[in-house]
Amino acid sequence: MKKYSACIAISAICIFSVACNGVGKVLKSNDFEKKYEAAMEYYNSNRYTKAIQVFENLTLYYRGQEHAEDILWYYGQSLLKEKDFFSAAYQFKRYAKQYPYSSRAEEAAFLSAYCQYQESPSYTLDQTTTKMAISDFERFVERYPHSNHVPEINAYLDEMRDKLMRKDYEIAYGYYRIESYHAAYVSLQNFLNLYPDSPYREDAMFYLLRSGYEYAINSTETKRPERLKQVINDFEKLSGTFRDSRYMDEARQIYNKTREAMRADQSL
């Protein structure tokens, strides 16, 4: 049994070595035409990992030569097939920049932005990549307004903008949760101004009201009257916008407590 297992292990190593030697020989070759043919053969037979190795090698030597454009295009395609979106985005952007008059320039520009979109993380994480993808898509639509990709892009843009909106809401609400009421009030107000039609509008208006109340009630005597008056205004906005709000009972309690505090201040 041990001898049988050893034979299997040796066979596996041999197969791996042969496979590696195949790519290795291609990479060491000085015949760039054959190297290009090998890369295309790997690509057309769906062996993208090997194709990537050879195309990457070829990009170092084929700049400005006969197959340079195809090499860069299929290098990006191979990376895309392997779901290496970060690297593929870079190569497609490179292609669009180097070959702006190519028949594939539009597709390269789209794929560069699409790969950035694929790299866009959950709303809980940093959204730098999401913002880059949005910018790339917007530039694409501006340059190719009649592209067949525009409806698809609009859907991606809506998705990513919703993600940024959710991120901004969670940041603002996060200040409320840690009882940083002034920061919460400012952030929630900014959120409401930036996203007037947000599905989080009702929540944001309620936590704005609560944050404003907590901030006002703990203010100095000179600042309290003005800030308590703002709480009344915020309640009226909430009740006027969402008459049947699920927060209305608690919101009305805040309103009543604010009125009591204002009367108490006036009696001093």
KOLBA-706423 format. One line per 8 residues: number of its first residue (from 1); for each residue x, y negated, z negated of N, C-alpha, C, O, CB. Coordinates in steps of 0.001 Angstrom, whole numbers, plus 500000, padded with zeros to 6 digits. Each point is the difference from the previous one (the first is absolute). Glycine has a CB too. Example, Ala and Ser with C-alpha at 12.3 -4.5 7.8 and 13.67 -1.06 7.14 Angstrom:
1 = 513190 505690 492200 499110 498810 500000 500900 498800 500000 501036 500019 499335 497072 501154 499419 ~ 501542 497777 501966 500820 498810 499940 499230 498910 499270 500509 498892 499831 500675 501736 502314
//
This chain:
1 = 500833 501204 500000 499167 498796 500000 500865 498749 500000 499724 499042 500722 498470 502201 498064 ~ 502868 498775 500389 500908 498853 499941 500680 499796 501348 500178 498873 500462 500199 501526 497082 ~ 500008 500748 503094 500674 499908 501294 499051 499416 501047 500408 499218 500857 501053 502755 498544 ~ 497249 498426 500514 498996 499502 500946 499803 498494 499824 499925 499257 500979 498928 502993 499006 ~ 501063 497308 498750 499831 498578 499695 501199 499199 500484 499849 498893 500517 498751 501698 497492 ~ 502580 499966 501823 501224 499326 500424 500015 499825 501515 500410 498960 500514 500815 502003 497511 ~ 498317 500081 502688 499940 499921 501470 499055 498898 500462 500296 499264 500941 500204 503183 499188 ~ 498356 497452 499194 499027 498959 500346 500606 498617 499780 499851 499103 500831 498250 502438 498553
9 = 502582 498303 499488 500619 498714 499680 501051 499621 501024 500067 498853 500441 499502 501564 497149 ~ 501262 500564 502791 501054 499741 500986 499392 499646 501351 500480 499104 500694 501057 502475 498094 ~ 497387 499144 501581 499328 499723 501277 499431 498581 500021 500093 499296 501006 499348 503148 499222 ~ 499970 497150 498647 499423 498658 499913 501076 498938 500151 499801 498993 500679 498385 501884 497841 ~ 502960 499355 500841 501119 499053 500087 500502 499910 501429 500307 498914 500491 500340 501593 497140 ~ 499434 500640 503035 500474 500031 501387 499060 499230 500921 500435 499220 500848 500644 502996 498716 ~ 497621 498021 500252 499009 499305 500824 500108 498501 499789 499981 499227 500957 498484 502759 498927 ~ 501652 497595 498827 500124 498584 499675 501250 499400 500630 499980 498881 500513 498797 501520 497343
17 = 502309 500363 502097 501274 499515 500551 499914 499813 501506 500504 499023 500553 500717 502136 497604 ~ 498116 499820 502507 499846 499909 501453 499185 498768 500372 500323 499275 500941 499820 503227 499243 ~ 498761 497278 499026 499136 498853 500268 500765 498701 499824 499892 499078 500807 498117 502240 498451 ~ 502781 498631 499649 500781 498793 499741 501062 499796 501063 500245 498880 500447 499341 501392 497115 ~ 501059 500860 502848 501042 499904 501014 499436 499497 501319 500686 499304 500748 500551 502550 498131 ~ 497489 498505 501416 499385 499547 501232 499947 498482 500058 500409 499400 500994 498248 502698 499085 ~ 500841 497275 498857 499951 498552 499930 501405 499436 499862 500336 498979 500600 497377 501128 498371 ~ 503103 500573 500229 501372 499541 499787 500791 499905 501287 500727 499032 500221 499190 501981 497540
25 = 499942 499986 503084 500716 500001 501287 499528 498856 500890 500789 499350 500685 499488 503139 499151 ~ 498420 497289 500134 499448 498903 500803 500559 498666 499512 500392 499151 500802 497498 502177 499620 ~ 502141 498496 498271 500467 498730 499440 501480 499759 500274 500427 498858 500166 497838 501349 498065 ~ 502515 500870 501815 501447 499874 500236 500347 499823 501474 501113 499599 500339 499259 501797 497648 ~ 498677 498904 502881 500259 499933 501429 500256 498566 500462 499418 499050 499476 499159 502978 500830 ~ 502295 497837 500673 500276 498698 500617 499212 499802 501299 500097 498960 500652 502190 501097 498328 ~ 496938 500957 501375 499164 499917 501196 498657 499390 499588 499087 500715 499585 502062 501316 501497 ~ 498739 496657 499034 498826 499307 499504 498742 500310 500800 498893 499914 499469 502612 498304 499736
33 = 498652 502139 502061 498842 500374 500805 499391 501290 499470 498782 500107 499861 502219 498760 502150 ~ 499846 502110 497694 499507 501269 499444 499443 499786 498591 499028 500639 499599 502661 500637 501782 ~ 498935 497826 497890 499514 499689 498657 498591 499398 500070 499131 500340 499198 503247 499289 500017 ~ 497409 499477 501751 498686 499399 500192 498973 501066 500398 498876 500013 499498 502220 497813 501174 ~ 499311 503069 500242 499101 501076 500428 499633 500909 498826 498858 500441 499879 502161 499477 502419 ~ 499970 500356 496835 499745 500844 498821 499013 499308 499059 499087 500638 499476 503225 500369 500716 ~ 497875 497681 499594 499105 499245 499119 498569 500052 500527 499057 500183 499230 502845 498298 500115 ~ 497939 501359 501970 498664 500046 500583 499408 501399 499914 498795 500162 499811 501836 497978 501726
41 = 500213 502856 498602 499522 501384 499878 499512 500265 498579 498953 500617 499800 502656 500122 502000 ~ 499150 498794 497221 499568 500138 498601 498669 499284 499783 499099 500531 499351 503309 499620 499901 ~ 497478 498645 501294 498776 499220 499821 498802 500697 500650 498945 500143 499382 502428 497752 500555 ~ 498800 502533 501305 498890 500616 500736 499590 501354 499454 498899 500480 500269 501878 498313 501720 ~ 500112 501822 497244 499665 501292 499378 499632 499823 498524 499983 500960 499229 501569 500200 502380 ~ 498154 497584 498015 499520 499669 498645 501022 500264 498891 499630 500163 498837 498099 500359 501979 ~ 503540 499519 499543 501053 500164 498983 500550 498610 499674 501110 499624 500376 499495 502737 500456 ~ 498553 496903 498448 500267 498568 499822 501183 499717 499090 500696 499002 500190 496904 500601 500170
49 = 502639 501242 498666 501141 499770 499105 501303 500025 500784 500876 499161 499790 497856 501871 498303 ~ 501391 499924 502804 501212 500094 500832 500048 498845 501000 501057 499424 500258 498943 503093 499494 ~ 498838 497160 500800 499947 498880 500954 500472 498715 499329 500732 499213 500601 497359 501889 500626 ~ 501495 498688 497540 500386 498790 499268 501516 499914 499862 500588 498937 500200 497235 501124 498547 ~ 502810 501067 500909 501451 500003 499834 500709 499586 501294 500942 499208 499976 498828 502595 498286 ~ 499769 498738 502857 500674 499726 501272 499672 498592 500495 500884 499292 500481 499039 503159 500083 ~ 498814 497140 499322 499642 498641 500429 500744 498951 499170 500458 498987 500527 497273 501845 500188 ~ 502378 499421 498004 500737 499061 499140 501447 499880 500466 500557 498904 500059 497947 501674 497994
57 = 502096 500566 502278 501373 500010 500492 500109 499254 501329 500949 499249 500226 499442 502937 498603 ~ 498632 498029 502039 500029 499379 501326 499849 498476 499941 500559 499286 500833 498491 502825 500093 ~ 500197 497395 498094 499805 498544 499914 501319 499270 499772 500112 498807 500284 497588 501584 498815 ~ 503297 500327 500387 501302 499374 499747 500809 499816 501287 500887 499150 500072 499102 501875 497646 ~ 499688 499787 503298 500822 500011 501209 499287 499525 501262 500647 499651 500987 500575 502194 497979 ~ 497457 498141 501003 499247 499741 501228 499432 498585 500088 499114 499746 500816 500334 502655 499210 ~ 501041 496680 499156 499478 498635 500045 500257 499371 501372 501133 499951 500479 499248 499819 497037 ~ 498543 499756 503096 500138 499344 501287 500210 500933 501171 500178 499539 501127 500724 498586 497645
65 = 499083 503178 500991 500213 500960 501084 498675 500564 500499 498924 499598 499557 503316 500978 499478 ~ 497865 500352 501884 498847 500476 500774 498825 500463 499139 498863 499593 500238 502741 501071 501513 ~ 498657 500179 497258 498906 500590 499232 499736 499271 498680 499232 500490 499172 501332 501693 501871 ~ 500049 496677 498752 499928 499324 498698 498562 499741 499555 499658 500214 498838 502537 498730 501663 ~ 496967 500594 500425 498615 499696 499639 499241 501253 499585 499297 499998 498989 500749 498073 502592 ~ 500093 502993 499194 499309 501253 499673 500507 500588 498679 499223 500531 499206 500455 499902 503251 ~ 501612 499467 497327 500577 500535 498750 499375 499319 498796 499592 500663 499046 502571 499829 502134 ~ 497763 498186 498861 499442 499265 498871 498521 500304 499821 499519 500119 498873 502166 498079 501494
73 = 497595 501929 500739 498568 500312 499935 499757 501376 499384 499186 500141 499087 500434 498420 502929 ~ 501071 502431 498475 499767 501360 499505 500619 500228 498621 499578 500891 499264 500362 499895 503101 ~ 501048 498414 497297 500530 500032 498640 498907 499546 499032 499758 500644 498979 502604 498907 501859 ~ 496986 499342 499492 498892 499526 499169 498858 500991 499946 499421 500228 498938 501213 497457 501628 ~ 499033 502915 500585 498920 500988 500043 500325 501226 499149 499128 500538 499318 500278 498661 502976 ~ 501844 501235 497749 500406 501162 499196 499864 499702 498514 499522 500838 499236 502063 499866 502575 ~ 498830 498117 497786 499873 499593 498598 498529 499930 499591 499631 500400 498896 502523 498305 501281 ~ 497013 500780 500733 498571 499923 499737 499399 501389 499831 499196 500227 499096 500698 497636 502197
81 = 500493 503071 499580 499485 501368 499916 500394 500667 498676 499260 500823 499462 500863 499344 503044 ~ 501041 499466 496987 500480 500561 498728 499489 499202 498799 500354 500288 498856 501692 500545 502328 ~ 497121 498165 499088 499397 499162 498956 501031 499209 499192 499780 499683 498831 498375 501971 501039 ~ 502956 498038 500764 500972 499082 499397 499600 498600 500458 500631 499409 500876 501275 502344 499083 ~ 497029 497734 499425 499386 498764 500476 500914 498783 499817 499997 499084 500822 497777 501899 498638 ~ 502993 499020 499473 500895 498869 499751 501007 499850 501144 500169 498914 500554 499564 501417 496957 ~ 500935 500781 502836 501004 499957 501066 499355 499778 501360 500537 499279 500841 500923 502235 497814 ~ 497382 499112 501556 499309 499839 501286 499585 498550 500225 500113 499485 501112 499070 502878 498726
89 = 500340 496982 499115 499604 498589 500122 501175 499155 500468 499853 499131 500859 498436 501179 497328 ~ 502866 499955 501241 501194 499234 500373 500371 500232 501466 500312 499053 500721 500500 501093 496905 ~ 499154 501119 502813 500401 500311 501377 499006 499442 501026 500404 499516 501057 500721 502558 498094 ~ 497588 497995 500537 499007 499442 500939 500094 498476 500062 499826 499405 501064 498651 502539 498460 ~ 501797 497433 499341 500184 498545 499999 501232 499636 500819 500005 499021 500747 498897 500802 496984 ~ 502127 500976 502114 501224 499806 500772 499715 500111 501497 500467 499188 500799 500887 501728 497286 ~ 497871 500105 502275 499654 500228 501407 499241 498792 500561 500332 499494 501072 499576 503007 498518 ~ 499077 497046 499680 499182 498882 500483 500839 498737 500182 499753 499200 500901 498253 501788 497944
97 = 502975 498850 500297 500870 498818 500093 500991 500110 501163 500253 499021 500702 499522 500673 496821 ~ 500778 501497 502672 501016 500186 501043 499403 500126 501392 500639 499655 500994 500785 501444 497315 ~ 497324 499407 501757 499378 500219 501310 498607 499344 500043 498993 500690 500156 502293 501493 500105 ~ 498664 496504 499604 498701 499309 499924 499168 500081 501277 498788 499793 499957 502266 498687 498429 ~ 499584 501819 502756 499270 500068 501268 499732 501433 500439 499506 500239 501102 501533 497603 499541 ~ 499286 503097 498500 499746 501407 500307 498499 500288 499967 499248 499332 499291 503000 501296 499747 ~ 497332 500356 501722 498590 500409 499987 499620 500618 498654 498819 500152 499687 501282 500231 502795 ~ 500925 499973 496722 499734 500599 498692 500168 499003 498859 499879 500378 498835 500869 501803 502085
105 = 499530 496549 499390 500255 498993 498971 498782 499795 499100 500134 499896 498781 501483 498982 502765 ~ 497202 501066 499056 498781 499817 499208 499804 501155 499023 499705 499787 498824 499268 498933 503073 ~ 501191 502501 498599 499809 501176 499149 501050 500041 498889 499703 500388 498870 499311 500861 503082 ~ 502207 498349 498378 501070 499976 498997 499672 499008 498895 500192 500291 498819 501486 500342 502937 ~ 497824 498188 498629 499629 498990 499005 498876 500507 499111 500003 499785 498788 500702 498400 502787 ~ 498326 502494 499048 498899 500571 499209 500511 501067 499045 499645 500001 498821 498769 499527 503056 ~ 502416 501380 498624 500477 501098 499178 500887 499521 498858 500005 500597 498923 499860 500872 503071 ~ 500879 497465 498234 500811 499425 498927 499100 499543 498851 500263 500301 498835 501485 498970 502843
113 = 497190 500001 498664 499060 499530 498976 499249 501172 499376 499767 500022 498791 499985 497800 502437 ~ 499870 503150 499599 499269 501167 499495 500836 500780 498985 499477 500471 498991 499279 499670 503187 ~ 502531 499991 498090 500881 500716 499065 500131 499230 498687 500073 500601 498928 501192 500391 503014 ~ 498767 497679 498145 500003 499194 498778 498708 500245 499217 500015 500114 498774 501435 498129 502344 ~ 497435 501835 499612 498707 500287 499362 500033 501348 499280 499489 500133 498888 499345 498509 502879 ~ 501769 502348 498875 500092 501323 499388 500852 499987 498729 499821 500839 499117 499904 500168 503151 ~ 501194 498043 497647 500867 499871 498824 499334 499208 498873 500506 499965 498879 501470 500155 502640 ~ 496898 499251 498780 499313 499184 498998 499567 500863 498812 499278 500979 500189 499931 497449 501623
121 = 501216 501229 496969 499723 500851 498844 498650 499718 499355 499243 499148 500466 503190 500964 499155 ~ 497277 500601 499318 498793 499774 499209 499985 498573 499458 501052 499389 499813 498873 503055 499571 ~ 498876 497030 500366 499881 498615 499514 500701 499793 498658 500309 498869 499625 497519 500956 501586 ~ 502420 501266 498070 500642 499880 498686 501490 499684 500115 500635 499611 499019 497685 501993 500072 ~ 502238 498564 502117 501437 499790 500207 500266 498671 500700 499071 499295 500393 501262 503187 499727 ~ 500934 497193 500026 500395 498768 500683 499471 500005 501443 500085 501011 500697 501993 498824 497846 ~ 497379 499028 501889 499325 499917 501297 500794 499255 501069 499420 499488 500958 498463 500593 497801 ~ 503444 499855 501082 500830 499326 500997 499835 500637 501377 499853 499301 501003 501783 500097 497199
129 = 498391 501941 501837 499861 500706 501274 498623 499759 500617 499876 499857 501217 501733 501889 497971 ~ 497370 498211 499980 498646 499729 500490 499932 498630 500668 499409 499853 501070 499641 501595 497110 ~ 501551 497563 501194 499997 498641 500558 500780 499944 501311 499622 499278 500923 500195 499781 496757 ~ 501277 501709 502397 500775 500053 501245 499176 500628 501112 500015 499526 501136 502116 500636 497549 ~ 497142 500915 500985 499168 500668 501004 498898 499069 500498 499710 499958 501196 500776 502260 497726 ~ 498906 497043 500168 498956 499046 500391 500572 498952 500946 499396 499684 501026 499416 500682 496782 ~ 502357 499096 501844 500635 498990 500853 500318 500556 501382 499788 499335 501014 501172 499587 496949 ~ 499556 502318 502064 500347 500624 501288 498762 500232 500859 500029 499767 501209 501937 501332 497702
137 = 496951 499359 500471 498760 500216 500748 499424 498677 500510 499517 499919 501129 500024 502125 497481 ~ 500515 496932 500554 499470 498696 500418 500798 499433 501175 499432 499416 500922 499791 500160 496722 ~ 502103 500602 502313 500827 499545 501124 499684 500788 501260 499984 499453 501102 501823 499889 497299 ~ 497941 501957 501421 499661 500845 501151 498714 499511 500657 499947 499841 501220 501191 502126 497693 ~ 497831 497795 500290 498707 499563 500539 500127 498638 500674 499354 499738 501014 499460 501564 497194 ~ 502013 497844 501229 500223 498682 500602 500680 500134 501360 499690 499259 500933 500480 499723 496775 ~ 500759 501966 502396 500736 500181 501255 499221 500830 501004 500069 499753 501204 502051 500070 497524 ~ 497129 501174 500774 499252 500895 500908 498517 499992 499599 499488 501015 499528 502576 500465 500828
145 = 497247 497396 499827 498609 499889 499527 499027 500944 500694 498924 500276 499469 501570 497377 500020 ~ 499869 502845 501689 499101 500889 500744 500439 501462 499929 499510 500834 500761 499973 497266 500764 ~ 501424 502206 497576 500488 501369 499870 498887 500944 499545 499102 499607 499255 503182 499503 500217 ~ 497791 502124 500981 499040 501019 499567 500153 500325 498518 499117 500607 499396 500901 500339 502913 ~ 501107 498646 497112 500258 500293 498591 499317 499018 499049 499962 500239 498793 502207 500736 501902 ~ 497291 497924 499831 499466 498944 499134 498902 500495 499054 500063 499672 498815 500493 498707 502980 ~ 498441 502390 498653 498984 500490 499049 500613 500856 498889 499623 499882 498834 498699 500076 503021 ~ 502611 500890 498512 500683 500844 499020 500775 499133 499003 499978 500243 498794 500200 501618 502912
153 = 500501 497134 498823 500787 499101 499150 499096 499254 499025 500349 499838 498830 501350 499905 503007 ~ 497156 499807 498632 499068 499282 499122 499582 500860 498816 499848 499504 498884 499334 499193 503084 ~ 500633 502592 498284 499650 500916 498907 501158 500127 499009 499785 499997 498788 498681 501267 502761 ~ 502751 498846 498962 501175 500076 499123 500152 498712 499187 500315 500039 498810 500812 501511 502832 ~ 498648 497313 499013 500119 498719 499311 498980 499880 498876 500328 499545 498905 500520 499424 503204 ~ 497921 501439 498161 498957 499964 498958 500412 500867 498811 499850 499600 498845 498371 500016 502914 ~ 502293 501564 498535 500414 500919 498940 501117 499397 499143 499957 500071 498772 499388 501863 502689 ~ 501643 497479 499192 501139 499455 499255 499634 498724 499248 500493 499764 498898 501035 501235 502800
161 = 497615 498185 498892 499553 498794 499296 499174 500364 498777 500090 499336 498967 499920 499396 503192 ~ 499184 502322 497952 499255 500484 498836 500961 500472 498912 499753 499809 498809 498330 500864 502682 ~ 502993 499935 498930 501003 500478 499042 500655 498832 499262 500197 500057 498787 500221 501948 502671 ~ 499917 496937 499285 500590 498811 499373 498994 499327 499062 500368 499512 498932 501113 500161 503085 ~ 497250 500305 498392 498955 499423 499165 499870 500778 498689 499900 499410 498924 498889 499798 503138 ~ 501213 502120 498043 499916 500835 498799 501209 499760 499095 499871 499931 498778 498825 501804 502510 ~ 502463 498141 499321 501232 499731 499247 499871 498685 499235 500311 499934 498810 501044 501333 502906 ~ 498182 497681 498977 499871 498685 499365 498973 500023 498867 500194 499367 498963 500438 499556 503211
169 = 498280 501811 498034 498991 500090 498936 500566 500711 498782 499812 499550 498870 498366 500472 502850 ~ 502507 501076 498504 500534 500772 498877 501054 499205 499224 500102 500123 498779 499447 501988 502499 ~ 501224 497084 499428 500977 499132 499315 499276 498999 499118 500357 499815 498836 501267 500443 503071 ~ 497353 499092 498649 499248 498998 499242 499292 500647 498807 500040 499476 498887 499642 499166 503218 ~ 499677 502488 498135 499304 500704 498916 500992 500506 498955 499683 500086 498814 498502 500586 502793 ~ 503019 499660 498854 501039 500467 499070 500344 498961 498951 500266 500345 498849 500644 501073 502962 ~ 499087 497304 498574 500250 498937 499018 498902 499986 498930 500266 499784 498818 500915 498848 502954 ~ 497576 501603 498674 498897 500051 499038 500188 501154 499010 499802 499841 498796 498663 499151 502930
177 = 501917 502156 498798 500148 501183 499139 501070 499826 498936 499887 500556 498908 499370 500828 502994 ~ 501780 497847 498409 501059 499783 499000 499748 498724 499189 500862 499533 499256 500769 501662 502245 ~ 497153 498255 498669 499551 498845 499220 500817 498739 500268 500142 499139 499132 499099 502449 499132 ~ 501288 498321 502947 500662 498773 500440 498941 499182 500746 499978 499953 501230 502353 501170 498943 ~ 496795 498235 499046 498758 499479 500557 500196 498811 500944 499264 499861 500977 499629 500929 496966 ~ 502068 498372 501780 500229 498874 500908 500479 500493 501359 499501 499574 501041 501043 498953 497001 ~ 500444 502391 501932 500507 500571 501259 498881 500741 500724 499905 499931 501225 502408 500287 497783 ~ 496835 500493 500244 498879 500731 500603 499036 499029 500667 499538 500236 501116 500685 501579 497153
185 = 499477 497090 501037 499051 499026 500543 500518 499404 501311 499272 499916 500990 499946 499559 496674 ~ 502041 500117 502323 500591 499394 501200 500046 501007 501144 499658 499672 501136 501715 498794 497420 ~ 499056 502770 501139 500128 501030 501036 498643 500408 500570 499864 500203 501206 502205 500615 497660 ~ 496932 499301 500264 498665 500375 500461 499376 498885 500834 499314 500271 500985 500407 501177 496988 ~ 500516 497295 501636 499495 498879 500796 500653 499976 501374 499331 499776 501008 500262 498916 496893 ~ 501716 501540 502136 500712 500064 501279 499471 501145 500858 499847 499866 501214 502194 499157 497696 ~ 497683 502109 500435 499464 501161 500723 498656 499657 500637 499763 500319 501165 501427 501235 497247 ~ 497941 497804 500830 498670 499647 500512 500086 498994 501149 499208 500053 500941 499840 500380 496783
193 = 501906 498664 502194 500186 499024 501082 500540 500668 501262 499622 499648 501117 500791 498563 497175 ~ 500484 502766 501508 500643 500658 501132 499093 501026 500665 500050 500194 501215 502135 499447 497672 ~ 496977 501020 500295 499134 501074 500525 498538 499716 499625 499452 500679 499132 502456 501004 500686 ~ 497463 497342 500811 498622 499637 499618 498973 501091 500257 498931 499994 499390 501680 497684 501092 ~ 499698 503264 500416 499039 501066 500306 500451 501352 499469 499551 501039 500484 499779 497700 501546 ~ 501545 501256 496990 500553 501245 499473 498935 500854 499314 499098 499464 499355 503094 499378 500354 ~ 497906 502486 500425 499091 500882 499254 500268 499957 498490 499207 500511 499210 500658 500973 502806 ~ 501265 497900 497589 500331 499860 498577 499556 498645 499457 500355 499638 498878 501597 501899 501447
201 = 497289 497722 500447 499644 498625 499617 499223 499967 498683 500294 499180 499129 499654 500190 503298 ~ 499077 501502 497424 499203 500007 498772 500888 500284 498791 499901 499317 498981 498079 501447 502319 ~ 502882 500235 498811 500906 500338 498901 500922 498825 499689 500209 499643 498841 499699 502786 501816 ~ 500638 496977 500405 500941 498896 499816 499317 498813 499318 500598 499360 499135 500676 501395 502902 ~ 497486 498948 498342 499291 498872 499393 499686 500263 498528 500044 499086 499177 498977 500367 503061 ~ 500666 501785 497442 499721 500320 498598 501260 499902 499150 499972 499407 498922 498168 502093 501810 ~ 502974 499080 499742 501228 499949 499203 500595 498592 499982 500746 499653 499084 499689 502751 501479 ~ 499243 496795 500435 500355 498580 499961 499259 499331 498846 500577 499225 499237 499827 500743 503271
209 = 498304 500348 497381 499179 499447 498926 500549 500403 498633 500146 499162 499110 497848 500901 502401 ~ 502308 501214 498331 500510 500483 498705 501360 499400 499682 500259 499594 498867 498477 502536 501447 ~ 502129 497816 500689 501336 499431 499787 499901 498526 499650 500691 499509 499107 500287 502155 502493 ~ 498140 497629 499129 499816 498571 499736 499488 499748 498591 500424 499055 499334 499127 500593 503086 ~ 499530 501208 497131 499464 499848 498638 501090 500221 498959 500162 499191 499086 497586 501572 501716 ~ 502996 500324 499331 501056 500314 499030 501070 498903 499992 500529 499638 498949 499043 502829 501383 ~ 500731 497021 500846 501002 498934 500104 499470 498721 499356 500729 499310 499288 500179 501711 502840 ~ 497825 498668 498122 499405 498760 499474 499850 500049 498490 500335 499036 499310 498452 500663 502844
217 = 500717 501405 497331 499680 500099 498575 501253 499937 499134 499933 499656 498820 498058 501699 501766 ~ 503144 498977 500004 501268 499966 499257 500859 498789 500360 501190 499955 499687 498740 502529 500215 ~ 499457 496540 500754 500722 498793 500386 500034 498992 498850 499295 500152 499003 500028 500225 503387 ~ 501490 498615 497762 500070 498925 499020 498704 499188 500035 499240 500070 500966 503283 499831 499268 ~ 497240 499353 498737 498752 499241 499891 499798 499031 501160 498876 499768 500444 501300 500438 497092 ~ 500920 499240 502940 499870 499019 501090 499673 500655 501342 499406 499372 500877 502207 499169 497911 ~ 498782 502732 501365 499795 500705 501274 498716 500828 500018 499462 500296 501068 503008 499779 499201 ~ 497041 500298 498548 498841 500906 499918 498763 499493 500737 499422 500758 500781 501460 499981 497040
225 = 498681 498014 501971 498745 499564 500634 499994 500149 501521 499030 500483 500583 500708 497931 497545 ~ 501343 501170 502494 500096 500088 501463 499984 501451 500466 499343 500341 500984 501950 497515 499046 ~ 499436 502990 499254 500098 501407 500408 498715 500775 499706 499632 500903 500751 502829 498991 498838 ~ 496863 499757 499325 498712 500641 499719 498962 499607 501051 499166 500812 500400 501373 499198 497139 ~ 499526 498750 502893 499092 499550 501068 500246 500780 501281 499063 500315 500734 500863 497397 498247 ~ 501351 502602 501289 500329 500788 501188 499430 501409 499898 499597 500583 501007 502491 498069 499293 ~ 497875 501905 498472 499404 501332 499799 498523 499977 500392 499504 500921 500648 502130 499562 497478 ~ 497669 498445 501471 498584 499854 500372 499856 499964 501515 499106 500633 500562 500433 498121 497297
233 = 501343 500503 502797 499964 499923 501474 500244 501368 500629 499337 500376 500967 501470 497249 498918 ~ 500152 503115 499556 500318 501329 500546 498828 500965 499798 499736 500842 500858 502714 498761 498677 ~ 496847 500275 499332 498816 500842 499782 498923 499677 501031 499363 500899 500549 501160 499229 496987 ~ 499285 498600 502716 498959 499606 500955 500316 500491 501412 499103 500366 500761 500417 497621 497830 ~ 501762 502014 501742 500404 500524 501311 499732 501498 500084 499489 500493 501005 502273 497721 499176 ~ 498586 502502 498755 499777 501450 499987 498514 500319 500067 499578 500823 500812 502525 499490 497864 ~ 497102 499040 500477 498562 500300 499967 499303 499549 501286 499011 500601 500419 501030 499173 497082 ~ 500478 499168 503118 499407 499537 501249 500347 500889 501176 499205 500147 500928 500888 497561 498183
241 = 501093 502887 500856 500453 500854 501110 499506 501432 499842 499626 500650 500977 502398 497906 499273 ~ 497977 501931 498508 499596 501385 499729 498939 499994 498900 500291 500269 498834 502004 500617 501848 ~ 496478 498805 499708 498911 499882 499021 499762 501301 499239 499649 499979 498820 499305 498297 502637 ~ 501237 502854 499221 499763 501295 499363 501317 500701 499678 500083 501228 500035 497735 498961 501190 ~ 503205 499026 498463 501320 500573 499721 499946 501005 498851 499289 499804 499015 501764 498081 501806 ~ 499706 503183 499326 500088 500987 498922 500709 499426 498771 499983 500601 498926 500043 501226 502791 ~ 500589 497017 498451 500694 499350 498894 499135 498932 499326 500462 499332 499075 501698 501114 502094 ~ 496597 499385 499278 499231 498827 499596 499751 499941 498494 500046 498916 499419 498886 501125 502816
249 = 500808 501082 497126 499743 499974 498550 501222 499473 499253 499878 499129 499138 498527 502814 501092 ~ 502750 498576 500095 501222 499561 499329 500336 498565 500393 500465 499218 499171 500372 503153 500779 ~ 498930 497286 501305 500271 498638 500461 499128 499002 499247 500462 498919 499633 500169 501961 502640 ~ 498092 499486 497494 499102 499094 499281 500430 499851 498543 499850 498925 499421 498270 501734 502111 ~ 502406 500393 497878 500531 499898 498630 501154 499002 499945 500101 499200 499069 499217 503184 500479 ~ 501551 497675 501467 501121 499045 500068 499462 498582 500147 500501 499064 499376 500989 502695 501661 ~ 497497 498099 499785 499377 498680 500210 499453 499461 498677 500233 498841 499656 499173 501786 502726 ~ 499867 500216 496875 499412 499567 498728 501089 499647 498989 499883 499000 499293 498113 502452 501146
257 = 503052 499351 499487 501089 499704 499064 500706 498702 500377 500441 499246 499133 499863 503210 500458 ~ 499796 497298 501697 500633 498757 500462 499164 498796 499606 500535 498985 499553 500503 502245 502366 ~ 497639 498881 498248 499103 498909 499592 500120 499741 498494 500030 498849 499564 498380 501746 502314 ~ 501658 500466 497344 500138 499857 498549 501304 499295 499649 500029 499130 499130 498607 502950 500536 ~ 502450 498302 501020 501302 499375 499748 499981 498526 500366 500605 499179 499310 500514 503011 501110 ~ 498190 497470 500659 499905 498597 500419 499205 499185 498983 500364 498864 499695 499777 501844 502716 ~ 498772 499866 497061 499202 499304 498986 500807 499813 498721 499929 498961 499343 497966 502003 501639 ~ 502885 500086 498677 500816 499916 498782 501054 498907 500132 500265 499267 499046 499356 503179 500526
265 = 500979 497447 501609 501020 498974 500227 499396 498599 499917 500629 499069 499498 500647 502537 501953 ~ 497486 498258 499051 499348 498688 500005 499594 499551 498598 499880 498805 499727 499302 501677 502576 ~ 500607 500505 496806 499574 499657 498630 501163 499588 499113 499795 499513 498888 498323 502077 501365 ~ 503109 498603 500237 501173 499639 499181 500197 498480 499950 500935 499519 499359 500143 502678 501251
//
